[in-house]
């Protein structure tokens, strides 16, 4: 009898329902045991390949994401390096403009002179002062804000001349909180809050910085 006939007879004689009974695996024909072992081995190989493939795919996605992040970071740094000189020039221009602006701010000792200028402008506009009071200074980071409470009487056109005159002063003065009400006849009363600014000394700025 040939080898293949033996295998064929063993397979025909084997009760395939015994595959579920592993306790009698020793009684299985040799060809069935070999087929079973081969199937188990093939299943392990396929499962291992499948899980390894998934793991490699996950690692590939992670590497691709890292590569994309590195490319974006490189492009950003390259852009910054390309524009570094232009940025430095912009900072220098801003510092120069800021310095020029500070030069327009009076020192503390010049504030009384500014009050005189405002008074002179008001009188020259035909107004009468009923109040011109310096309020408490407001400390800012690089400068000090000095509010001035002003109350004047006159005509509406005189108010416009006064506001225009204050705006054209050499020093920086801003006007806020206008209120106008009627007085006697054609006379009006205007209340206004003027703010002027003077810069801190470098020593004062350093003293205000947190330790």
N, CA, C and O of each residue as an XYZ file, in Angstrom:
844
protein
N       0.865     -1.197      0.000
C       0.000      0.000      0.000
C       0.895      1.240      0.000
O       1.883      1.308      0.732
N       0.538      2.202     -0.819
C       1.374      3.380     -0.957
C       1.201      4.297      0.258
O       0.260      4.171      1.041
N       2.171      5.240      0.376
C       2.152      6.195      1.494
C       0.891      7.047      1.474
O       0.272      7.281      2.512
N       0.520      7.506      0.294
C      -0.675      8.350      0.181
C      -1.938      7.585      0.513
O      -2.889      8.151      1.052
N      -1.952      6.266      0.187
C      -3.138      5.455      0.524
C      -3.263      5.311      2.020
O      -4.370      5.283      2.558
N      -2.093      5.215      2.718
C      -2.123      5.095      4.177
C      -2.694      6.368      4.795
O      -3.540      6.332      5.689
N      -2.199      7.496      4.282
C      -2.690      8.783      4.801
C      -4.179      8.914      4.543
O      -4.932      9.357      5.410
N      -4.605      8.523      3.337
C      -6.018      8.634      2.989
C      -6.873      7.762      3.880
O      -7.944      8.184      4.315
N      -6.420      6.558      4.156
C      -7.200      5.667      5.011
C      -7.267      6.189      6.441
O      -8.306      6.097      7.095
N      -6.110      6.757      6.941
C      -6.116      7.294      8.303
C      -7.093      8.461      8.435
O      -7.788      8.593      9.442
N      -7.133      9.299      7.407
C      -8.040     10.451      7.460
C      -9.488     10.009      7.402
O     -10.347     10.582      8.073
N      -9.767      8.966      6.581
C     -11.142      8.484      6.485
C     -11.588      7.799      7.759
O     -12.756      7.878      8.140
N     -10.658      7.126      8.418
C     -11.021      6.377      9.617
C     -11.121      7.281     10.845
O     -11.723      6.890     11.845
N     -10.535      8.498     10.785
C     -10.524      9.384     11.946
C     -11.879     10.066     12.122
O     -12.473     10.594     11.182
N     -12.323     10.028     13.336
C     -13.568     10.714     13.686
C     -13.232     12.174     13.983
O     -12.660     12.478     15.030
N     -13.578     13.060     13.086
C     -13.174     14.468     13.191
C     -13.801     15.196     14.383
O     -13.388     16.297     14.747
N     -14.788     14.565     14.970
C     -15.369     15.167     16.169
C     -14.406     15.098     17.351
O     -14.561     15.827     18.331
N     -13.400     14.207     17.250
C     -12.419     14.104     18.328
C     -11.464     15.298     18.374
O     -10.675     15.431     19.309
N     -11.541     16.173     17.353
C     -10.664     17.352     17.378
C     -10.954     18.251     18.569
O     -10.086     19.000     19.017
N     -12.174     18.176     19.077
C     -12.530     18.981     20.239
C     -12.112     18.363     21.545
O     -12.240     18.988     22.598
N     -11.611     17.132     21.496
C     -11.213     16.432     22.726
C      -9.689     16.324     22.740
O      -9.130     15.376     22.190
N      -9.019     17.285     23.364
C      -7.555     17.309     23.356
C      -6.959     16.332     24.356
O      -5.752     16.090     24.342
N      -7.792     15.769     25.224
C      -7.266     14.778     26.168
C      -6.848     13.489     25.468
O      -5.979     12.767     25.957
N      -7.462     13.203     24.330
C      -7.139     11.984     23.575
C      -6.271     12.284     22.364
O      -6.259     11.530     21.391
N      -5.527     13.418     22.436
C      -4.732     13.774     21.280
C      -3.665     12.725     20.964
O      -3.210     12.597     19.828
N      -3.273     11.966     22.018
C      -2.275     10.918     21.787
C      -2.799      9.776     20.947
O      -2.012      9.055     20.335
N      -4.112      9.592     20.901
C      -4.704      8.493     20.119
C      -4.973      8.877     18.678
O      -5.377      8.045     17.866
N      -4.747     10.139     18.366
C      -5.009     10.576     17.000
C      -3.991      9.945     16.055
O      -2.852      9.694     16.447
N      -4.392      9.691     14.830
C      -3.436      9.197     13.831
C      -2.305     10.201     13.650
O      -2.506     11.399     13.849
N      -1.164      9.747     13.291
C       0.011     10.615     13.143
C      -0.243     11.721     12.139
O       0.175     12.861     12.343
N      -0.922     11.392     11.062
C      -1.141     12.404     10.034
C      -2.049     13.519     10.542
O      -1.874     14.679     10.169
N      -3.022     13.173     11.393
C      -3.927     14.178     11.943
C      -3.183     15.061     12.925
O      -3.350     16.281     12.929
N      -2.327     14.414     13.792
C      -1.551     15.213     14.738
C      -0.612     16.166     14.011
O      -0.445     17.317     14.416
N       0.001     15.680     12.933
C       0.915     16.550     12.189
C       0.175     17.711     11.533
O       0.663     18.841     11.499
N      -1.028     17.402     11.006
C      -1.824     18.469     10.393
C      -2.252     19.488     11.449
O      -2.249     20.694     11.198
N      -2.618     18.995     12.621
C      -3.044     19.891     13.693
C      -1.896     20.797     14.134
O      -2.059     22.004     14.311
N      -0.717     20.167     14.307
C       0.459     20.961     14.715
C       0.798     21.992     13.658
O       1.141     23.128     13.987
N       0.705     21.611     12.395
C       1.005     22.546     11.313
C       0.006     23.705     11.302
O       0.381     24.854     11.065
N      -1.280     23.393     11.563
C      -2.299     24.433     11.579
C      -2.070     25.408     12.735
O      -2.211     26.621     12.576
N      -1.709     24.851     13.918
C      -1.437     25.720     15.072
C      -0.241     26.607     14.797
O      -0.261     27.801     15.097
N       0.813     26.016     14.218
C       2.015     26.790     13.915
C       1.704     27.895     12.908
O       2.156     29.029     13.060
N       0.924     27.552     11.876
C       0.565     28.540     10.865
C      -0.285     29.656     11.470
O      -0.128     30.825     11.118
N      -1.189     29.284     12.386
C      -2.010     30.302     13.043
C      -1.169     31.246     13.878
O      -1.412     32.453     13.884
N      -0.174     30.706     14.588
C       0.705     31.571     15.393
C       1.511     32.508     14.505
O       1.701     33.681     14.826
N       1.985     31.968     13.375
C       2.757     32.809     12.456
C       1.898     33.943     11.909
O       2.333     35.094     11.864
N       0.658     33.608     11.487
C      -0.244     34.632     10.935
C      -0.592     35.663     11.993
O      -0.593     36.861     11.707
N      -0.895     35.213     13.234
C      -1.253     36.150     14.307
C      -0.079     37.058     14.645
O      -0.248     38.266     14.813
N       1.120     36.468     14.743
C       2.300     37.275     15.032
C       2.562     38.305     13.957
O       2.891     39.456     14.242
N       2.411     37.871     12.705
C       2.622     38.816     11.599
C       1.586     39.937     11.634
O       1.907     41.099     11.383
N       0.332     39.577     11.951
C      -0.736     40.565     11.987
C      -0.480     41.614     13.070
O      -0.565     42.814     12.811
N      -0.167     41.154     14.284
C       0.058     42.101     15.380
C       1.329     42.915     15.165
O       1.360     44.105     15.475
N       2.370     42.290     14.641
C       3.594     43.038     14.349
C       3.344     44.098     13.291
O       3.902     45.193     13.357
N       2.505     43.773     12.313
C       2.197     44.729     11.245
C       1.450     45.941     11.807
O       1.743     47.080     11.444
N       0.482     45.688     12.695
C      -0.261     46.784     13.319
C       0.682     47.666     14.138
O       0.600     48.894     14.098
N       1.590     47.004     14.890
C       2.537     47.769     15.700
C       3.448     48.629     14.831
O       3.721     49.786     15.149
N       3.912     48.043     13.728
C       4.768     48.803     12.822
C       4.014     49.965     12.185
O       4.578     51.041     11.988
N       2.742     49.750     11.864
C       1.943     50.821     11.281
C       1.760     51.966     12.275
O       1.830     53.136     11.901
N       1.521     51.619     13.556
C       1.385     52.654     14.584
C       2.687     53.434     14.747
O       2.681     54.659     14.868
N       3.801     52.704     14.748
C       5.094     53.376     14.860
C       5.351     54.271     13.653
O       5.913     55.358     13.786
N       4.939     53.812     12.483
C       5.127     54.612     11.273
C       4.311     55.912     11.349
O       4.793     56.981     10.975
N       3.067     55.801     11.839
C       2.244     57.001     11.986
C       2.870     57.979     12.974
O       2.860     59.190     12.752
N       3.424     57.440     14.082
C       4.054     58.297     15.078
C       5.274     59.000     14.492
O       5.475     60.195     14.711
N       6.076     58.261     13.756
C       7.266     58.848     13.138
C       6.879     59.917     12.126
O       7.511     60.970     12.049
N       5.829     59.637     11.346
C       5.377     60.618     10.359
C       4.871     61.888     11.042
O       5.123     62.994     10.564
N       4.156     61.730     12.167
C       3.664     62.906     12.896
C       4.832     63.710     13.463
O       4.832     64.939     13.405
N       5.830     63.008     14.013
C       7.008     63.704     14.538
C       7.749     64.424     13.420
O       8.243     65.537     13.602
N       7.820     63.782     12.274
C       8.498     64.414     11.139
C       7.773     65.692     10.717
O       8.406     66.703     10.412
N       6.424     65.636     10.703
C       5.642     66.816     10.327
C       5.858     67.946     11.339
O       5.993     69.107     10.953
N       5.891     67.608     12.627
C       6.105     68.629     13.653
C       7.496     69.242     13.534
O       7.669     70.453     13.674
N       8.485     68.387     13.275
C       9.847     68.896     13.113
C       9.957     69.785     11.885
O      10.681     70.781     11.900
N       9.242     69.431     10.821
C       9.291     70.251      9.605
C       8.672     71.630      9.876
O       9.202     72.656      9.448
N       7.527     71.633     10.603
C       6.882     72.909     10.933
C       7.797     73.751     11.815
O       7.938     74.954     11.597
N       8.429     73.111     12.824
C       9.337     73.839     13.707
C      10.525     74.396     12.932
O      10.953     75.527     13.161
N      11.052     73.591     12.010
C      12.180     74.047     11.198
C      11.781     75.235     10.334
O      12.530     76.205     10.219
N      10.592     75.160      9.720
C      10.138     76.253      8.868
C       9.935     77.528      9.678
O      10.256     78.622      9.212
N       9.400     77.387     10.897
C       9.199     78.562     11.755
C      10.533     79.192     12.133
O      10.686     80.412     12.079
N      11.504     78.355     12.518
C      12.809     78.889     12.897
C      13.523     79.494     11.688
O      14.214     80.506     11.805
N      13.348     78.862     10.525
C      13.951     79.429      9.325
C      13.340     80.782      8.995
O      14.041     81.707      8.585
N      12.010     80.891      9.180
C      11.335     82.174      8.935
C      11.822     83.230      9.923
O      12.067     84.376      9.545
N      11.962     82.838     11.194
C      12.434     83.778     12.199
C      13.860     84.230     11.896
O      14.191     85.408     12.035
N      14.698     83.285     11.481
C      16.077     83.642     11.159
C      16.133     84.578      9.963
O      16.943     85.505      9.930
N      15.261     84.335      8.968
C      15.241     85.173      7.773
C      14.796     86.589      8.102
O      15.305     87.555      7.535
N      13.824     86.711      9.039
C      13.253     88.017      9.366
C      13.851     88.633     10.620
O      13.355     89.647     11.113
N      14.925     88.021     11.146
C      15.504     88.510     12.396
C      16.028     89.930     12.236
O      15.804     90.772     13.105
N      16.720     90.204     11.139
C      17.277     91.527     10.927
C      16.177     92.568     10.785
O      16.270     93.662     11.341
N      15.121     92.217     10.027
C      13.998     93.144      9.870
C      13.314     93.392     11.209
O      12.923     94.519     11.513
N      13.169     92.337     12.007
C      12.549     92.489     13.331
C      13.417     93.387     14.223
O      12.894     94.237     14.945
N      14.730     93.199     14.173
C      15.626     94.023     14.983
C      15.514     95.499     14.602
O      15.522     96.372     15.470
N      15.409     95.772     13.296
C      15.264     97.153     12.842
C      13.937     97.755     13.308
O      13.875     98.926     13.683
N      12.884     96.948     13.279
C      11.587     97.433     13.754
C      11.647     97.777     15.240
O      11.098     98.792     15.668
N      12.312     96.932     16.024
C      12.441     97.198     17.459
C      13.221     98.486     17.690
O      12.865     99.286     18.555
N      14.288     98.687     16.913
C      15.069     99.910     17.057
C      14.237    101.142     16.724
O      14.331    102.163     17.406
N      13.415    101.043     15.665
C      12.562    102.182     15.302
C      11.529    102.450     16.387
O      11.246    103.603     16.714
N      10.964    101.377     16.947
C       9.987    101.549     18.021
C      10.622    102.188     19.245
O      10.027    103.064     19.874
N      11.837    101.749     19.586
C      12.520    102.341     20.731
C      12.827    103.816     20.486
O      12.718    104.643     21.391
N      13.213    104.133     19.250
C      13.497    105.525     18.916
C      12.236    106.382     19.005
O      12.266    107.497     19.525
N      11.106    105.833     18.479
C       9.837    106.572     18.550
C       9.402    106.765     19.999
O       8.906    107.826     20.378
N       9.598    105.720     20.803
C       9.216    105.811     22.210
C      10.066    106.851     22.937
O       9.570    107.601     23.778
N      11.363    106.880     22.596
C      12.250    107.870     23.215
C      11.834    109.287     22.828
O      11.840    110.193     23.661
N      11.473    109.471     21.557
C      11.027    110.794     21.125
C       9.734    111.199     21.825
O       9.539    112.364     22.172
N       8.851    110.215     22.028
C       7.601    110.505     22.731
C       7.872    110.906     24.174
O       7.239    111.820     24.702
N       8.818    110.215     24.810
C       9.153    110.558     26.194
C       9.700    111.972     26.291
O       9.474    112.661     27.286
N      10.431    112.415     25.246
C      10.994    113.760     25.277
C       9.905    114.823     25.262
O      10.125    115.948     25.712
N       8.719    114.466     24.738
C       7.611    115.426     24.727
C       6.923    115.511     26.086
O       6.166    116.447     26.344
N       7.183    114.540     26.949
C       6.563    114.570     28.272
C       7.359    115.492     29.177
O       8.589    115.450     29.177
N       6.678    116.321     29.942
C       7.406    117.234     30.834
C       7.975    116.486     32.021
O       7.530    115.388     32.354
N       8.962    117.094     32.652
C       9.407    116.600     33.942
C       8.463    117.140     35.005
O       7.629    118.003     34.729
N       8.600    116.633     36.207
C       7.669    117.029     37.276
C       7.717    118.541     37.527
O       6.698    119.167     37.821
N       8.898    119.104     37.406
C       9.012    120.529     37.711
C       8.391    121.386     36.619
O       8.196    122.581     36.837
N       8.069    120.827     35.445
C       7.486    121.592     34.349
C       5.965    121.638     34.401
O       5.345    122.412     33.672
N       5.352    120.811     35.264
C       3.893    120.765     35.337
C       3.306    122.128     35.704
O       2.314    122.519     35.088
N       3.842    122.864     36.653
C       3.281    124.209     36.928
C       3.325    125.107     35.704
O       2.407    125.896     35.479
N       4.390    124.994     34.907
C       4.462    125.774     33.680
C       3.376    125.384     32.703
O       2.839    126.235     31.994
N       3.044    124.086     32.659
C       1.968    123.629     31.780
C       0.623    124.181     32.243
O      -0.213    124.554     31.420
N       0.416    124.233     33.540
C      -0.823    124.821     34.070
C      -0.929    126.284     33.648
O      -2.007    126.767     33.302
N       0.197    126.975     33.681
C       0.195    128.380     33.238
C      -0.182    128.475     31.758
O      -0.927    129.372     31.362
N       0.335    127.543     30.937
C       0.013    127.557     29.511
C      -1.479    127.329     29.283
O      -2.089    127.987     28.440
N      -2.066    126.393     30.039
C      -3.502    126.119     29.899
C      -4.314    127.346     30.317
O      -5.288    127.719     29.663
N      -3.889    127.958     31.416
C      -4.599    129.159     31.883
C      -4.511    130.268     30.843
O      -5.506    130.932     30.551
N      -3.328    130.466     30.289
C      -3.135    131.518     29.289
C      -3.975    131.232     28.037
O      -4.549    132.146     27.445
N      -4.040    129.950     27.642
C      -4.839    129.586     26.466
C      -6.320    129.848     26.710
O      -7.022    130.340     25.826
N      -6.793    129.521     27.908
C      -8.201    129.757     28.225
C      -8.553    131.227     28.244
O      -9.575    131.638     27.694
N      -7.707    132.017     28.877
C      -7.975    133.463     28.936
C      -7.896    134.071     27.540
O      -8.679    134.957     27.197
N      -6.952    133.595     26.742
C      -6.843    134.096     25.381
C      -8.020    133.713     24.517
O      -8.280    134.358     23.501
N      -8.741    132.664     24.908
C      -9.928    132.236     24.155
C     -11.189    132.946     24.626
O     -12.273    132.687     24.103
N     -11.064    133.850     25.617
C     -12.224    134.578     26.105
C     -12.954    133.875     27.211
O     -14.111    134.198     27.478
N     -12.322    132.919     27.871
C     -12.988    132.172     28.939
C     -12.579    132.708     30.303
O     -11.531    133.334     30.460
N     -13.434    132.445     31.280
C     -13.131    132.766     32.668
C     -13.020    131.458     33.447
O     -13.895    130.596     33.360
N     -11.945    131.321     34.202
C     -11.733    130.118     34.998
C     -12.408    130.260     36.356
O     -12.198    131.235     37.078
N     -13.224    129.261     36.681
C     -13.783    129.201     38.030
C     -13.142    128.081     38.840
O     -13.332    127.988     40.052
N     -12.386    127.238     38.159
C     -11.690    126.167     38.871
C     -10.590    125.599     37.964
O     -10.817    125.353     36.780
N      -9.425    125.400     38.524
C      -8.329    124.699     37.843
C      -7.521    124.028     38.940
O      -6.659    124.641     39.569
N      -7.822    122.748     39.155
C      -7.255    122.026     40.285
C      -6.457    120.823     39.802
O      -6.924    120.043     38.972
N      -5.266    120.687     40.325
C      -4.448    119.498     40.035
C      -4.881    118.374     40.964
O      -4.885    118.535     42.185
N      -5.245    117.232     40.384
C      -5.668    116.081     41.173
C      -4.463    115.183     41.471
O      -3.345    115.459     41.036
N      -4.706    114.130     42.202
C      -3.626    113.223     42.609
C      -3.048    112.495     41.397
O      -3.782    112.051     40.514
N      -1.729    112.382     41.371
C      -1.060    111.691     40.271
C      -1.446    110.217     40.228
O      -1.726    109.594     41.253
N      -1.452    109.679     39.007
C      -1.723    108.259     38.782
C      -0.447    107.628     38.233
O       0.033    108.007     37.165
N       0.097    106.662     38.972
C       1.365    106.052     38.593
C       1.141    104.978     37.532
O       0.330    104.070     37.716
N       1.870    105.090     36.416
C       1.890    104.075     35.382
C       3.284    103.450     35.350
O       4.150    103.803     36.150
N       3.489    102.521     34.422
C       4.758    101.782     34.433
C       5.948    102.670     34.101
O       6.958    102.651     34.804
N       5.826    103.460     33.012
C       6.950    104.273     32.566
C       6.698    105.775     32.704
O       7.596    106.577     32.449
N       5.513    106.152     33.095
C       5.212    107.573     33.199
C       4.200    107.803     34.321
O       3.641    106.859     34.880
N       3.985    109.048     34.627
C       3.029    109.434     35.663
C       1.964    110.317     35.021
O       2.276    111.251     34.283
N       0.733    110.013     35.306
C      -0.411    110.735     34.732
C      -0.910    111.761     35.751
O      -1.185    111.426     36.902
N      -1.021    113.015     35.307
C      -1.467    114.098     36.185
C      -2.794    114.668     35.684
O      -2.812    115.361     34.667
N      -3.898    114.395     36.368
C      -5.200    114.950     35.960
C      -5.362    116.394     36.452
O      -4.915    116.757     37.540
N      -6.008    117.189     35.624
C      -6.327    118.581     35.974
C      -7.829    118.781     35.800
O      -8.369    118.569     34.714
N      -8.493    119.186     36.865
C      -9.931    119.451     36.823
C     -10.139    120.923     36.453
O      -9.663    121.823     37.146
N     -10.859    121.150     35.348
C     -11.014    122.508     34.822
C     -12.505    122.854     34.731
O     -13.316    122.051     34.269
N     -12.847    124.067     35.182
C     -14.200    124.591     34.985
C     -14.065    126.017     34.466
O     -13.449    126.872     35.102
N     -14.650    126.253     33.301
C     -14.555    127.576     32.674
C     -15.943    128.035     32.243
O     -16.863    127.232     32.083
N     -16.068    129.349     32.059
C     -17.329    129.924     31.601
C     -17.051    130.776     30.369
O     -16.017    131.437     30.264
N     -18.005    130.741     29.439
C     -17.860    131.525     28.226
C     -18.861    131.094     27.190
O     -19.848    130.429     27.505
N     -18.610    131.477     25.937
C     -19.495    131.082     24.854
C     -19.062    129.769     24.220
O     -17.945    129.293     24.422
N     -19.982    129.196     23.443
C     -19.702    127.901     22.838
C     -18.507    127.983     21.888
O     -17.670    127.081     21.859
N     -18.431    129.053     21.121
C     -17.311    129.228     20.200
C     -15.997    129.366     20.962
O     -14.957    128.895     20.502
N     -16.044    130.012     22.127
C     -14.844    130.162     22.954
C     -14.328    128.799     23.441
O     -13.122    128.568     23.534
N     -15.283    127.904     23.749
C     -14.877    126.561     24.171
C     -14.091    125.860     23.067
O     -13.066    125.225     23.316
N     -14.594    125.991     21.846
C     -13.911    125.348     20.722
C     -12.511    125.904     20.520
O     -11.571    125.157     20.248
N     -12.377    127.221     20.655
C     -11.060    127.849     20.520
C     -10.114    127.357     21.611
O      -8.934    127.124     21.349
N     -10.619    127.199     22.822
C      -9.814    126.738     23.956
C      -9.336    125.301     23.736
O      -8.156    124.999     23.918
N     -10.247    124.430     23.349
C      -9.884    123.024     23.136
C      -8.832    122.907     22.042
O      -7.866    122.157     22.181
N      -9.023    123.656     20.943
C      -8.043    123.633     19.851
C      -6.692    124.157     20.316
O      -5.652    123.629     19.922
N      -6.701    125.194     21.151
C      -5.453    125.763     21.652
C      -4.711    124.799     22.554
O      -3.488    124.692     22.468
N      -5.425    124.093     23.419
C      -4.788    123.118     24.313
C      -4.187    121.974     23.506
O      -3.096    121.495     23.817
N      -4.905    121.532     22.461
C      -4.416    120.434     21.637
C      -3.144    120.791     20.882
O      -2.363    119.909     20.526
N      -2.929    122.094     20.635
C      -1.753    122.526     19.874
C      -0.572    122.886     20.759
O       0.453    123.349     20.257
N      -0.695    122.682     22.068
C       0.435    122.959     22.951
C       1.587    122.000     22.656
O       1.379    120.898     22.148
N       2.802    122.435     22.983
C       3.973    121.594     22.738
C       3.951    120.333     23.589
O       4.428    119.284     23.155
N       3.418    120.423     24.762
C       3.345    119.264     25.646
C       2.111    118.429     25.320
O       1.151    118.920     24.726
N       2.154    117.164     25.718
C       1.031    116.259     25.463
C      -0.043    116.475     26.514
O       0.204    116.292     27.706
N      -1.231    116.861     26.080
C      -2.380    117.054     26.961
C      -3.581    116.401     26.287
O      -3.873    116.677     25.123
N      -4.273    115.538     27.018
C      -5.489    114.925     26.499
C      -6.676    115.428     27.306
O      -6.553    115.685     28.504
N      -7.840    115.569     26.643
C      -9.040    116.117     27.275
C     -10.117    115.039     27.357
O     -10.316    114.275     26.412
N     -10.807    114.986     28.490
C     -11.776    113.914     28.746
C     -12.994    114.476     29.483
O     -12.944    115.545     30.091
N     -14.083    113.718     29.405
C     -15.281    113.954     30.242
C     -15.823    115.382     30.130
O     -15.945    116.092     31.129
N     -16.146    115.790     28.896
C     -16.745    117.116     28.703
C     -18.166    117.140     29.265
O     -18.943    116.209     29.054
N     -18.489    118.194     29.967
C     -19.887    118.471     30.313
C     -20.113    119.972     30.143
O     -19.308    120.778     30.610
N     -21.205    120.348     29.477
C     -21.522    121.762     29.233
C     -22.960    122.014     29.694
O     -23.871    121.248     29.379
N     -23.137    123.081     30.432
C     -24.483    123.443     30.858
C     -24.658    124.963     30.748
O     -23.693    125.726     30.762
N     -25.891    125.358     30.640
C     -26.205    126.787     30.477
C     -26.104    127.518     31.808
O     -26.489    127.005     32.859
N     -25.571    128.742     31.728
C     -25.509    129.611     32.911
C     -26.484    130.773     32.720
O     -27.662    130.541     32.447
N     -26.038    131.969     32.854
C     -26.900    133.157     32.695
C     -26.878    133.621     31.245
O     -25.812    133.879     30.688
N     -28.037    133.727     30.645
C     -28.124    134.242     29.290
C     -27.418    133.345     28.289
O     -27.727    132.160     28.168
N     -26.455    133.933     27.566
C     -25.732    133.180     26.542
C     -24.473    132.511     27.086
O     -23.760    131.826     26.353
N     -24.211    132.709     28.353
C     -22.999    132.128     28.915
C     -23.215    130.655     29.245
O     -24.289    130.232     29.672
N     -22.150    129.898     29.027
C     -22.170    128.462     29.293
C     -21.043    128.109     30.261
O     -20.048    128.825     30.376
N     -21.226    127.007     30.939
C     -20.184    126.510     31.843
C     -19.724    125.147     31.344
O     -20.547    124.272     31.074
N     -18.428    124.966     31.222
C     -17.874    123.693     30.754
C     -16.970    123.110     31.828
O     -16.071    123.779     32.338
N     -17.222    121.862     32.158
C     -16.338    121.097     33.036
C     -15.587    120.089     32.161
O     -16.178    119.415     31.318
N     -14.307    120.007     32.376
C     -13.493    119.132     31.551
C     -12.334    118.605     32.384
O     -11.817    119.297     33.262
N     -11.935    117.378     32.097
C     -10.789    116.774     32.777
C      -9.630    116.703     31.791
O      -9.698    115.990     30.790
N      -8.577    117.441     32.080
C      -7.372    117.396     31.245
C      -6.353    116.475     31.914
O      -6.239    116.432     33.139
N      -5.627    115.752     31.090
C      -4.579    114.868     31.608
C      -3.269    115.188     30.912
O      -3.185    115.211     29.684
N      -2.264    115.429     31.710
C      -0.925    115.591     31.169
C      -0.040    114.512     31.775
O      -0.430    113.846     32.734
N       1.127    114.345     31.225
C       1.966    113.201     31.583
C       3.415    113.658     31.733
O       3.883    114.514     30.982
N       4.098    113.102     32.676
C       5.538    113.318     32.749
C       6.214    111.980     33.045
O       5.650    111.099     33.694
N       7.414    111.866     32.554
C       8.069    110.567     32.602
C       8.799    110.367     33.924
O       9.225    111.319     34.578
N       8.927    109.102     34.293
C       9.687    108.749     35.480
C      11.174    108.765     35.146
O      11.562    108.560     33.996
N      11.969    109.000     36.120
C      13.405    108.838     35.945
C      13.729    107.349     35.889
O      12.951    106.518     36.356
N      14.882    107.023     35.316
C      15.274    105.606     35.242
C      15.370    104.999     36.639
O      15.051    103.825     36.832
N      15.805    105.790     37.603
C      15.910    105.282     38.966
C      14.536    104.934     39.525
O      14.380    103.912     40.193
N      13.530    105.783     39.255
C      12.174    105.516     39.744
C      11.593    104.275     39.084
O      10.913    103.482     39.735
N      11.862    104.101     37.781
C      11.371    102.914     37.092
C      11.974    101.657     37.677
O      11.268    100.670     37.881
N      13.284    101.676     37.953
C      13.955    100.510     38.517
C      13.435    100.214     39.916
O      13.315     99.049     40.295
N      13.128    101.246     40.684
C      12.614    101.039     42.044
C      11.239    100.393     42.034
O      10.880     99.683     42.973
N      10.455    100.637     40.966
C       9.105    100.069     40.885
C       9.104     98.635     40.387
O       8.098     97.936     40.506
N      10.234     98.184     39.825
C      10.275     96.834     39.289
C      10.262     95.834     40.434
O      10.888     96.068     41.468
N       9.536     94.689     40.256
C       9.518     93.674     41.321
C      10.882     93.027     41.468
O      11.593     92.828     40.483
N      11.242     92.703     42.690
C      12.539     92.063     42.963
C      12.484     90.598     42.599
O      13.475     89.885     42.755
